[in-house]
Amino acid sequence: MGKNKVVVTGAPGTGKTSIIHGLEKQGFHCFHEIIRDMTSKARLEGEEHTHISNPLVFVEDAMQFNKDLLYGRAKHYQKSLLMDVPLSFFDRGIPDVLAYMDFFGQSYSKEFIDTCEKNRYDTIFIVPPWQEIYVSDNERLETFEEAENIHDALMNTYTQFGYNPIEVPKDAVPKRIDFILETLNQL
């Protein structure tokens, strides 16, 4: 049960979600990103702003928003442990919450660190920023330069937790999926 837990992470607009959807179409179990829905909901409930990259400006309690995100991802992780599948893919992992908090200069308690340490993934793939495919939208508020800085924060956070993120080459989605599956000995 819950054999191999694989994260596909990276800055906004790097193609993570397209990879996850492609893996899902091939029959792999995938846990989808929860932040886009949370950000949309927060924006609808908050005041309307012009281009602001930090979704926390739309919420009354930024720490609670981060805790909800942390626990939502931890819930996905715990659910994966009960599944009878050889691989579970995650569109972002628990450490992403801390990386974003670092990026936005927010402090966090030991509770955040403990949650990352207690819920360990097997493999981390990171999709690098790629300006040619980058598009911002109503939920992806960051500029490309901010995406590059978020990439660095993600690399730092995962490395601090003892992971060695594997960079996915800039290529068409099917080739990126093949790279991931070959690396995992699934082809």
N, C-alpha and C positions, 0 to 999 in steps of 0.2 A: 504494500500500500504506500502511496505517496513517494514513489521511488526517486525520481529525478526532478528537481525544481529549478527551472531555468528562467532567468530574468532577461528581458529585452528592454534596455533602458537607453536614454540619451536625451539630449536637449529637445525642446519643442521643434517640430517641423523637420525631423530627421528621417522620418519614414517608419518609425517603430510600429505604429498602428497598422500600417499596410502589411508589414511583415507578420504581425500577429494574426491579421485576417487571413493571410495566405497560409500560415501554418494551420489555422483552424479549418480552412477549406480542404487541407490534406488529411484531416481527421484527428489532429492533435487537440488535446484539451487546452484551452487558453482562458486565462483570467484577464478581463478587460480593464482598462484604465478607468478609474472612478473620478479623477479630478475634473475632467471636462464637464460632467454633469453637475458636480458640486460648484464649479466656477459659474456656470450658467445660472444655477439657482441663486447663488449669492449675488450675482449682478442684477437679477430680476428683483431681488428683495432689497438691494441697496440703492444708493443714489447713482444716477447715470453720470459717468465720467468720460472724458476724452481718453485718448490712448494712454493707458497706464498698465504697465506690465505686471504689477503685483496684484494677484486676485484677492489678496487679503484686505485691500482697501475697500472691497465691497461687503465685508462682513463686520458685524459688531464685535465679535470675539475671535480674534485671529488665532489665539492659542487653541480655542475649542475647535476651530476649523482644522488646524493641523492635527489635533488629537483624533478628530473624526477620520481624517485621511489616514493617519497612522493605524488606527484600529480597523478601518475598512480593509487596508492592505494586509494587516495581520489576520483578519478573518479569512481572506482569500488563502493565505498561506496555510492556516489551520485546516481549512476545507480540503486543500490539496493532500494533506496527510491521510485523509480518510478515503481518498479516491483510489480505485483499482486501475490505475493507468501507469504506464512506464514513464511518461513525461508529462509535466504540467508547465506550460509557459505563462509568464506573467508580463503584462504590459506595465512595466515599472515595478520596482520592489520597495520594500519597507524603507531601506536607507535613502531612497529618493526624497522622502519627506525631510530628513535631516539636511540633505544636500541643498534643497531649496531654502530651508530655513537659514543655512549658512550663507547662501547667495543673497538673501534679503536682509542679512544682519540680525536675525532673530535668535534669541537664546532658547535653549530647551533643557528640560530636566533629565535626570538619570533615567526616568521612565522611558524616554524616547530611545536612549542608548540601549537600555536593557531589552526593549522590544526588538531592536535590530540584532542584538547578540543572541537572543533566545530563538529566533526564527531565521535559521541559516539556509541560504540557497546553495545549490550545487554548482551552478555555472552562471556567470554574468556576461552577457553580450551588450556592448555599448555601440550605438549607432552615432557616428560623428556628424557634426553640423555640415551641411552641404547647401551652399547658397543657391545653387541652380534649382533645387527642389523646394526651397523654403517659401512658405506662404503663411501669412498671419491671417487670423479670422476672429470671430467673436469670442472664442474661448482661448485661442492662442494669441496672447497679447504682446509677447516679447518681440523685440527687434532681433535681427540676425546677430548683431554684436552681443546682445544679452544672451542669445542662445549659445554662442561660443563660450561665454563666461559660465553659464549653467553647465555646459559639458565639463568644464574644468572642475566645478564644484562636485559634480557626480563622480568624476574620476577620483578626486581626493577623498570623498566620503567612502566609496566602496573600497578603496585602497586602505583607508584607516581601519576598516572592519576586516581586513585580511583577505580581501578578494583580489583577484587579478583579472580585471575586465578584459574581455577579448573584443577588439574593435572589428566591427562588421565593415567590409569594404564598400565604398561608394559604387553602386552598381544597380542594375534593374532588380526589382523586388524578387523575381524568381531566383536570380543568382544569389541574392543575399540569403534567401531561405536555404538554398542549396549549401551555401557556406556554413550556415548554422547547423544544418543537419549533418553535413560531413564532419564538422568539428565534434559533434555529439555521437559520431559513428551510427547515424540513423539512415544513411543512404546505402 
